[in-house]
Amino acid sequence: MQERILETADRLFYGQGIRAVGVDTIAAEIGISKRTLYNYFPSKDALIVAYLSRRLRPAPPSDLPPVRQILGNFERLERTFATGVFRGCPFVNAVAELKEPAHAANEIALAFKEQRRLWFRDLLVRLSVDDPDTLAMQLQILSDGAIATALVRGDSKIAVTAGDAARVLLKAAGVRAPADEGRRRPRRAKR
């Protein structure tokens, strides 16, 4: 039952917004009473924390070369943006919606962002770049910027542009990126 509650909360919170969805709606969607839901999660805040914690998963290990993993991040973003159900970063959405600096959601969001930055950093260390911390932050900013821009513009190709910028940063750091053959070019941005 706990997993059913979390799956439903995840779908509704991400799709409609944390503030817009009450525990009544989640319980009704599952077909349980609010009391049953509260047996598993004593408050909506506890459910929000569980929802975000469930999404806080480290990137799975990969045998791909580090540069391929870094650029693959932007390719995954493009696929995610194109799904039609993309509503932005669930962690950023939660922080923006809740507007409560002391809420545990903020700590989870920060943990997620730091996890992603360290993922980039670890790959950059393997590539022996001079300043992996700065470059990791730059790649994280590109990734976050692509997410925000794709959400506002509704254009999945923003990730291609961000990937191109990542290639420039990697090249400036002395990293050779795989050949550009077969890469799709983004449409010109609408003005």
Secondary structure, 3 states (H helix, E strand, C coil): CHHHHHHHHHHHHHHHCCCCCCHHHHHHHHCCCHHHHHHHCCCHHHHHHHHHHHHCCCCCCCCCCHHHHHHHHHHHHHHHHCCCCCCCCHHHHHHHHHCCCCCHHHHHHHHHHHHHHHHHHHHHHHCCCCCHHHHHHHHHHHHHHHHHHHHHHCCCCHHHHHHHHHHHHHHHCCCCCCCCCCCCCCCCCCC
